[in-house]
Amino acid sequence: MGENIAGATTRKVTIKAFRFNAETDYLPSYKSYTMEVGKDE
Protein backbone atom coordinates (compact mmCIF):
# COMPACT_ATOMS: atom_id res chain seq x y z
CA MET A 1 0.00 0.00 0.00
CA GLY A 2 2.79 2.44 0.87
CA GLU A 3 6.45 2.52 0.13
CA ASN A 4 9.30 2.26 2.56
CA ILE A 5 11.59 5.30 2.39
CA ALA A 6 14.41 5.30 4.96
CA GLY A 7 12.30 3.23 7.34
CA ALA A 8 9.18 5.41 7.05
CA THR A 9 5.99 3.96 5.63
CA THR A 10 3.73 6.20 3.59
CA ARG A 11 0.17 5.67 2.48
CA LYS A 12 -2.20 7.43 0.11
CA VAL A 13 -5.18 9.16 1.69
CA THR A 14 -8.13 10.50 -0.30
CA ILE A 15 -10.37 13.22 1.11
CA LYS A 16 -13.68 13.99 -0.58
CA ALA A 17 -14.92 17.56 -0.01
CA PHE A 18 -18.37 18.96 -0.80
CA ARG A 19 -17.70 22.34 -2.42
CA PHE A 20 -19.85 25.30 -3.42
CA ASN A 21 -19.07 28.91 -4.26
CA ALA A 22 -22.26 30.94 -4.76
CA GLU A 23 -20.41 33.48 -6.92
CA THR A 24 -19.14 30.99 -9.51
CA ASP A 25 -20.95 27.65 -9.13
CA TYR A 26 -24.45 26.77 -10.32
CA LEU A 27 -24.60 23.59 -8.21
CA PRO A 28 -22.44 22.20 -5.39
CA SER A 29 -20.12 19.33 -6.27
CA TYR A 30 -17.67 16.89 -4.70
CA LYS A 31 -13.94 17.22 -5.27
CA SER A 32 -11.43 14.52 -4.29
CA TYR A 33 -7.93 15.28 -3.06
CA THR A 34 -5.34 12.49 -2.81
CA MET A 35 -2.06 12.87 -0.93
CA GLU A 36 0.66 10.68 0.49
CA VAL A 37 1.10 10.88 4.23
CA GLY A 38 3.74 9.46 6.50
CA LYS A 39 3.62 8.13 10.02
CA ASP A 40 4.17 11.56 11.62
CA GLU A 41 1.62 13.48 9.54
VENQUIWO-V549098 format. One line per field, one symbol per residue. ss: DSSP state (~ for helix, > for strand, _ for the rest). phi: phi as a letter, one per 40 degrees, with the letter a starting at -180 (. if undefined). burial: + if it has 9 or more other ideal C-beta (glycine too) atoms within 8 Angstrom, else -. Layout:
# VENQUIWO-V549098
ss->???
phi->???
burial->???
This chain:
# VENQUIWO-V549098
ss->___>>__>>_>>>>>>>>>_________>>>>>>>>>____
phi->.bbcbfgbcbacbbbbbcbabccbbcbcacbbbbacbbdcc
burial->-------+-+-+------+-----+----------------
